[in-house]
Amino acid sequence: MRRTDSYAGVSDLEHQVRTHLREGSSVATYGTTINHGTGKGTASLLLGICSLLAGWTLIAPILGLVLGAMSRSDEPFARGRAGWGIVLNLLAMLGWILAGILLLAAGAGWAIGEVNLGALFGR
């Protein structure tokens, strides 16, 4: 088989592939690669850990909860990380809420102790 000038220096296999493609046939593929994204679940878990250990405020746990809930529905390979992220973020949120309630209660108790109620009611 004699080659034309356009295929000079090309191996026989490559020549066959080019001829095959030029005739309109498609090349068989070996399957597509699937991206198993786990970014949201991982981010939720890390925000939960950092919220508990570093004492991050209320914004980070809320963001971690949202990312965890999104990951549970979108990323089947990150369900475990998303679940733990949700649990840790809820614990961090509850800790901040309880700390706020205790701080308000202590402040209210201190304020009540400082006020002279007898003078306030005219006694």
C-alpha positions in Angstrom: 0.0 0.0 0.0 1.5 3.3 -1.1 0.9 6.4 1.0 0.2 9.8 -0.3 2.3 12.8 0.6 -0.1 14.0 3.4 0.7 10.8 5.4 4.5 10.9 4.9 6.3 9.9 8.1 3.1 8.5 9.8 3.0 4.9 11.1 0.6 2.4 9.5 -1.6 2.3 12.6 -2.0 6.0 12.7 -2.7 6.0 9.0 -5.5 3.4 9.5 -7.0 5.5 12.4 -7.0 8.7 10.3 -8.6 6.8 7.4 -11.2 5.3 9.7 -12.0 8.8 11.2 -12.2 10.4 7.8 -14.8 7.9 6.6 -17.1 9.1 9.4 -16.7 6.3 11.9 -16.3 7.1 15.5 -13.6 5.9 17.8 -14.5 3.6 20.6 -13.9 5.0 24.0 -13.1 3.1 27.2 -15.7 4.8 29.3 -16.0 8.2 30.8 -14.4 9.4 34.0 -16.8 10.2 36.8 -15.9 13.0 39.2 -17.0 11.9 42.7 -17.2 15.4 44.1 -16.9 15.5 47.9 -16.0 19.2 48.4 -19.2 20.3 50.1 -19.2 17.4 52.6 -15.5 18.0 53.4 -16.0 21.7 53.8 -19.0 21.0 56.2 -16.9 18.7 58.3 -13.9 21.1 58.5 -16.2 24.0 59.4 -17.7 21.9 62.1 -14.3 20.9 63.6 -13.0 24.5 63.4 -16.2 25.8 64.9 -15.9 23.5 67.9 -12.1 23.8 68.4 -11.4 27.4 67.5 -14.7 28.8 68.8 -15.8 30.3 65.5 -18.9 32.4 65.7 -22.4 31.6 64.6 -21.8 32.3 60.8 -19.4 29.4 60.3 -21.7 26.7 61.8 -24.6 28.0 59.7 -22.5 27.8 56.5 -21.4 24.3 57.6 -25.0 23.2 58.0 -26.0 24.5 54.6 -23.0 22.9 52.9 -23.7 19.6 54.8 -27.4 19.6 53.8 -26.4 20.3 50.1 -23.8 17.6 50.2 -26.2 15.0 51.6 -28.4 15.4 48.5 -25.8 16.1 45.8 -22.7 14.0 46.8 -23.4 10.3 47.5 -19.7 9.6 48.3 -19.6 12.3 51.0 -22.6 11.3 53.0 -20.5 10.4 56.1 -18.5 13.6 56.1 -21.6 15.6 55.5 -23.5 13.9 58.4 -20.6 14.4 60.8 -20.3 18.0 59.6 -24.0 18.6 60.3 -23.7 17.1 63.8 -20.6 19.1 64.7 -22.0 22.4 63.3 -25.2 21.8 65.3 -23.2 21.3 68.5 -21.2 24.4 67.8 -24.4 26.4 67.2 -26.0 25.1 70.4 -22.8 25.9 72.3 -22.9 29.5 71.2 -26.7 29.8 71.8 -26.3 28.4 75.4 -23.3 30.6 76.0 -25.4 33.6 75.0 -28.3 32.6 77.1 -26.1 32.1 80.2 -24.4 35.4 79.6 -27.7 37.2 79.4 -29.0 35.4 82.5 -25.8 36.3 84.4 -26.0 39.9 83.3 -29.7 40.1 84.2 -29.0 38.5 87.7 -26.1 41.0 88.3 -28.3 43.9 87.2 -31.2 42.8 89.5 -28.7 42.5 92.4 -27.4 46.0 91.9 -30.8 47.7 91.7 -32.3 48.9 95.0 -35.8 47.7 94.5 -37.1 49.4 97.7 -36.1 52.8 96.3 -37.6 51.9 93.0 -41.0 51.1 94.5 -41.0 53.9 97.1 -40.4 51.9 100.2 
